[in-house]
Structures are given as C-alpha cells and as structure tokens.
Amino acid sequence: MAQSFDSLTAAQIAAGVAAGDFTATEVAQASLAVIEAREDGVQAFLQVAPELALEAAARVDADRAAGKPLPPLAGVPLAIKDNMNLVGTRTTCASRMLENYQSVYTATCVQRMLDAGCLPMGKANMDEFAFGSSTESSAFHRTNNPWDTERVPGGSSGGSAAAVAAGEVALSLGSDTGGSIRQPASLCGVVGFKPTYGAVSRYGVVAFGSSLDQVGPFGRTVEDVALAMNALTGAGHDPYDCTSQDCAVDFTEHLNDSIEGKRVGIIPAFMEAEGLTPEVRSAVERAAQELQNQGAELVEVDLPHLDAAIAAYYVIGPAEAFSNLARFDGIRYGYQEEGCANLSDQSSLSRAHGFGAEAKRRQMLGAYLLSSGVYDKYYYAAQKARTLITQDYDAAYAKVDTILMPASPRTAFKFGEISDPTQMYLSDLYTISLNICGNGGISVPLGLGEDTQLPVSAQLVGPAFKDRQLLTFARALERGFADAATGAPALSVAPDFAGKGGEL
Amino acid sequence: MALSEKDVRGIAEYAKIALTDDELTQMTSYMNDAVQMLEPVLQYDLPDVEPTFHPIGSLSNVMGDDLREPERDLPLGVALENAGSARDRYFRVPSILGEGESE
C-alpha cells in the first residue's frame, strides 16, 4: 500500500514512526526523493542536507529499536530558513556576503526542533537577509510558488513556505520581521505562525530587526504548527537570548475547543483598504461568517493609529538592520574584497560587492535615519507611533479575544510584477503592525481565490502571549473550511507536485 | 528638503558601502522616495506620548555571570575558518593607514 509521504501530516509521520509503520530512515529517504523529484520546479532549497537528515533518522530508529521513548516529532522532515545556524550547513542568508559561511554553532530554535526528533532536510531560500516580500532578492536563485511556478512564493521566508506547499517537508521554520512568515504562508496556501515576540529564542538567527524579529513554524495543518510550537517553547527561557520568555504550554491542549461565545474583532477600515483585492476580501468575509456560524460574536473594533504602522516600521526596521548588518565588515567572516590598500577600502568594497541592492538600500536608509539631526526627527516619532499602535491593540483586546483580517492584500504575484521597492513595502500592510507591537498572528488557508484560483487566507491576531488561544481560533477556521467528507484542510500539497515521488 | 547625491554619498561613506556613480543616482532616488513614505510618522511626535523602544516593556539589562564557559568557546580553527584572510592565530587585515583609492 504505497502512498507518497506528502499526504501525511507531521503528526501522522511521528505517529507512524512511533508505531513502526515505517522507519525514520524511510521517511528521510522519502523526503529526499521528493526533493529530488520536485526541486527543479520549486527551488525552495539553497542547500539540501542528506547526511544530516539520514544521521538524525538513524538516531531515531536506533532509539526506537532500543525501546527508548521517542520525542513528539520523531522522524518529521524539517526545512530551515537559511538565516538560522545549523552546524554542518552553510548559513548564507541568501547573500553573496555569506555564500561560504559555515555555521559555527546551532540556533536554539533549530536545536529544539532537532531535540523533538525532526530531520533537518536542508536550508530554505529567502530574500537576502530577509529584506523582501517575494524571495526575488535572494542572491542565488528564485523560488517558485508551487501553485503557479510563474509566480512568487512571497517572502522573505519564501523557501520555507514553498517547501511545505510542495510537500517536500512537513514542517519548516521561518522568521517574521514585518510579515515574512504570514505573507508567504498566505501566498503558498500553508499555515504560517508568527508567535508573540519573545516566545521563541532568536539565538543563532542572523539578526535583521532585533525588536521585531520572531521565529515561527510553517505546516500544512494547525495541529502541526501547534506541535512545532511545543518543540520551540517547551524547554522554556533560553539563557542565550535575554528577550526569550518562559511561555511553555501544551499548544495542542485546547486546539479543538469550541469558540462559542468568543468575540472576534473586525476592523472595517481594513476591509476597505486600497489594494485589497475583491477575492481576498470575500474570503475573509466568509471566514468571519464561519466563525460566527461556530458561535463566535463579531465585534467591530478600531485601530485609529494603524495608518502610521508602515511608516513607523520603515524607520525602526532599517535603523535596526543597519546596526545589525554593520558587523559584516569582511574581516572575521563574510565576503572579503581582495587587494585593498587599507582597511577602510576593504570594508566599503566588501560591503558594496557582498550585499545585494535591497540590502544596501535598507542599510542606507537606516544609516540616514540614525544620523545626527535626523535621528531625533524620525526615530522618536516612530517609537511613539509604536506606543500608540500598541495601545490601540490593547484597547481592542479589552473588547475581543482575537481580530480577523487579511494576511496579504492579494494572491501571489508574478516575478518582476512589483519592481518598485517602496511599492513592495506596501504588501506588508496587514502584517507589519504586529511586529511593531510584538503580538502573535497566524495565516490560515481558506482555499483558492475565486478570481485567480490561487491560495487565499485569513489572518488571526491575538494579544501578547495568548498564542495558544490564537491557535484555537485558527483551528476553528481550518475546521470550518475543511472538506466536509474527509475533514482535510481546505488546501493540501499543490496539485502540480502532489504525489510525485517519495513513496512510503 | 530632498537629499542630494552629495548627501547620499556622505551617508554611503558613513555606512561603509562604496557606491558607483550609477548606484549613487539610483540610491538618491530611492532614498527620497523612502523618506517621503516615512512622512506620516512625523505627526505622531506628540509631547504626551512616551516612546516604546521594545515590545517587551519590562526588559532590563541582563548581566551574565562573569565565568568562562569553556564548552561554548570556539576552537581557534573554527573561529578562523570563515575569515577571508587569516595567518597563524590571527585574522589578517590590510594596513589601517595604507594609501587607498579614496582621498
């Protein structure tokens, strides 16, 4: 009874390995076969790590043979965004700057997934240093959206989202500084979760915006994302990241709870925003109706200062990015220009030739914003806007348990379609304010849009450290849009790739 | 007031990113577009609002124990393996005061 491994969720793979239906090594081989068969079409990975995956699988199988208890994600193939260190792989951030950088230690988030039994299949493509919304700024190659390979997967965690959508892996890790998990999840039709800032350790993740960055999982089901959250947070505070918070709970515990009587906020201005396409709007309206059908009460809320979110973000983000990327001077690691007469020239030319266009733009903007005289004008205003946006959300959460909104204003766009960088920034309209206030948000697939026949999603957002409750709402939405006969989520592996290779 | 190419060249020197003349022209155009996009934030520079620098408001400095953690030390070879240029136990850099291309 052969089936492609891509028909199995992470939960089913772990259960199958634990029950002895198949071995972790067979799963690793199936995932590698799928990657072999599909990667030409998707190009989700910058580096595939068969040796690491097979070694991890062999350890799982040896533990099982020895009668040891298996961890909860034993044998589940995982893709890792290439801004996360894993010893035995390069960590390139999809940049020429770090093209040959060998990880010298392993990020806490990656280690915790490995401790939970995941098999590291490789490192996923991304926008260079996570600057982008389409993965087009990767220095190495584009990643194709599995639902239409002429379109972008979103970004910056585009490889992580595409690898899950194409069925190459069951889970992946991404990072979200302005929407970089939720937007590609929306465009690729998978579940993508940005937990509350501080929920997941950032140790070992190459920093972009230190007060904005947060790591989170992608999966094809909410349950898989909940299991990944257990792995990421279960060991509690990470002493290597002082912003890491102790927030370990069982994220699966209340997953199937009823949402009857809960209050779901709707922001009318968001549903009328310029750039929101009719098909996404109609999908989010159906999502609201579905939550209401399940007994939730819809409540209109207002976030009056949200207009400032994009502007505040493009002050805070570039300022922090410039500070963080100043470390790439071509000396201890990273691209080094040869034959320079002095150190200053070496730094300037290494940075000029190591970084791509968008990485240079963001750093130039950040350098300007932090310069004398300019800093006082923009930086404080942005941080005050941050206070007001946070207060807006706090006031809203006094009235509602969650807020429903789009994740992306539109479905996947074509390569090259948005070439103006400041226009690209507007695709973060619905995601960016959460990074500013630090709250959690999740994109849940709702099916295919009526106009483009590409994945559409809704985003649910919640108060800080109420991430488990947020997953309950996400599961309610997933359940509401599931296939009535099979209970399968609205979307599974993209049809052009489903079932190709990787039989178990 | 719009940024001139001279302004942007000054920022590039501060940011240590050598720009070609073509890049400078494009960067100046981008910088002016981007700064324009930031204008809405200026109306929030209100005297009675405190700035929030970090989403976790109660953060304070964390001091580590002043102890060596030998298990976390990078072996010398590992620390040097990613360097563009190394010699013996050291990162190798060009002269700080050497004669460069820039004036």
Chai-1 contact restraints between the chains, C-beta under 6 A:
chainA,res_idxA,chainB,res_idxB,connection_type,confidence,min_distance_angstrom,max_distance_angstrom,comment,restraint_id
A,Y101,B,N82,contact,1.0,0.0,6.0,A-B,restraint_1
A,V104,B,L74,contact,1.0,0.0,6.0,A-B,restraint_2
A,V104,B,V78,contact,1.0,0.0,6.0,A-B,restraint_3
A,Y197,B,P55,contact,1.0,0.0,6.0,A-B,restraint_4
A,G198,B,I56,contact,1.0,0.0,6.0,A-B,restraint_5
A,S211,B,H54,contact,1.0,0.0,6.0,A-B,restraint_6
A,C242,B,V62,contact,1.0,0.0,6.0,A-B,restraint_7
A,A308,B,P40,contact,1.0,0.0,6.0,A-B,restraint_8
A,A308,B,V41,contact,1.0,0.0,6.0,A-B,restraint_9
A,A308,B,Y44,contact,1.0,0.0,6.0,A-B,restraint_10
A,A311,B,L38,contact,1.0,0.0,6.0,A-B,restraint_11
A,A311,B,P40,contact,1.0,0.0,6.0,A-B,restraint_12
A,A311,B,V41,contact,1.0,0.0,6.0,A-B,restraint_13
A,A312,B,V41,contact,1.0,0.0,6.0,A-B,restraint_14
A,Y314,B,L38,contact,1.0,0.0,6.0,A-B,restraint_15
A,V315,B,L38,contact,1.0,0.0,6.0,A-B,restraint_16
A,G330,B,G84,contact,1.0,0.0,6.0,A-B,restraint_17
A,I331,B,F91,contact,1.0,0.0,6.0,A-B,restraint_18
A,I331,B,V93,contact,1.0,0.0,6.0,A-B,restraint_19
A,R332,B,A83,contact,1.0,0.0,6.0,A-B,restraint_20
A,R332,B,F91,contact,1.0,0.0,6.0,A-B,restraint_21
A,Y333,B,N82,contact,1.0,0.0,6.0,A-B,restraint_22
A,Q336,B,G84,contact,1.0,0.0,6.0,A-B,restraint_23
A,C340,B,P94,contact,1.0,0.0,6.0,A-B,restraint_24
A,A341,B,G98,contact,1.0,0.0,6.0,A-B,restraint_25
A,A341,B,E99,contact,1.0,0.0,6.0,A-B,restraint_26
A,A341,B,G100,contact,1.0,0.0,6.0,A-B,restraint_27
A,N342,B,P94,contact,1.0,0.0,6.0,A-B,restraint_28
A,N342,B,S95,contact,1.0,0.0,6.0,A-B,restraint_29
A,N342,B,G98,contact,1.0,0.0,6.0,A-B,restraint_30
A,N342,B,G100,contact,1.0,0.0,6.0,A-B,restraint_31
A,L343,B,V93,contact,1.0,0.0,6.0,A-B,restraint_32
A,L343,B,P94,contact,1.0,0.0,6.0,A-B,restraint_33
A,L343,B,I96,contact,1.0,0.0,6.0,A-B,restraint_34
A,D345,B,G100,contact,1.0,0.0,6.0,A-B,restraint_35
A,D345,B,E101,contact,1.0,0.0,6.0,A-B,restraint_36
A,Q346,B,P94,contact,1.0,0.0,6.0,A-B,restraint_37
A,S347,B,K16,contact,1.0,0.0,6.0,A-B,restraint_38
A,S348,B,K16,contact,1.0,0.0,6.0,A-B,restraint_39
A,S348,B,A18,contact,1.0,0.0,6.0,A-B,restraint_40
A,L349,B,A18,contact,1.0,0.0,6.0,A-B,restraint_41
A,R351,B,K16,contact,1.0,0.0,6.0,A-B,restraint_42
A,R351,B,I17,contact,1.0,0.0,6.0,A-B,restraint_43
A,A352,B,I17,contact,1.0,0.0,6.0,A-B,restraint_44
A,A352,B,A18,contact,1.0,0.0,6.0,A-B,restraint_45
A,K360,B,I17,contact,1.0,0.0,6.0,A-B,restraint_46
A,R361,B,Y30,contact,1.0,0.0,6.0,A-B,restraint_47
A,Q363,B,A15,contact,1.0,0.0,6.0,A-B,restraint_48
A,M364,B,I11,contact,1.0,0.0,6.0,A-B,restraint_49
A,M364,B,A15,contact,1.0,0.0,6.0,A-B,restraint_50
A,M364,B,M27,contact,1.0,0.0,6.0,A-B,restraint_51
A,L365,B,A34,contact,1.0,0.0,6.0,A-B,restraint_52
A,A367,B,I11,contact,1.0,0.0,6.0,A-B,restraint_53
A,A367,B,Y14,contact,1.0,0.0,6.0,A-B,restraint_54
A,A367,B,A15,contact,1.0,0.0,6.0,A-B,restraint_55
A,Y368,B,I11,contact,1.0,0.0,6.0,A-B,restraint_56
A,Y378,B,L38,contact,1.0,0.0,6.0,A-B,restraint_57
A,Y380,B,P51,contact,1.0,0.0,6.0,A-B,restraint_58
A,A381,B,V41,contact,1.0,0.0,6.0,A-B,restraint_59
A,A381,B,L42,contact,1.0,0.0,6.0,A-B,restraint_60
A,A381,B,Y44,contact,1.0,0.0,6.0,A-B,restraint_61
A,A381,B,D45,contact,1.0,0.0,6.0,A-B,restraint_62
A,A382,B,V41,contact,1.0,0.0,6.0,A-B,restraint_63
A,Q383,B,P51,contact,1.0,0.0,6.0,A-B,restraint_64
A,Q383,B,T52,contact,1.0,0.0,6.0,A-B,restraint_65
A,Q383,B,F53,contact,1.0,0.0,6.0,A-B,restraint_66
A,K384,B,Y44,contact,1.0,0.0,6.0,A-B,restraint_67
A,K384,B,V49,contact,1.0,0.0,6.0,A-B,restraint_68
A,K384,B,P51,contact,1.0,0.0,6.0,A-B,restraint_69
A,A385,B,V41,contact,1.0,0.0,6.0,A-B,restraint_70
A,A385,B,Y44,contact,1.0,0.0,6.0,A-B,restraint_71
A,R386,B,T52,contact,1.0,0.0,6.0,A-B,restraint_72
A,T387,B,V49,contact,1.0,0.0,6.0,A-B,restraint_73
A,T387,B,E50,contact,1.0,0.0,6.0,A-B,restraint_74
A,T387,B,T52,contact,1.0,0.0,6.0,A-B,restraint_75
A,T422,B,D33,contact,1.0,0.0,6.0,A-B,restraint_76
A,T422,B,A34,contact,1.0,0.0,6.0,A-B,restraint_77
A,T422,B,M37,contact,1.0,0.0,6.0,A-B,restraint_78
A,G438,B,P55,contact,1.0,0.0,6.0,A-B,restraint_79
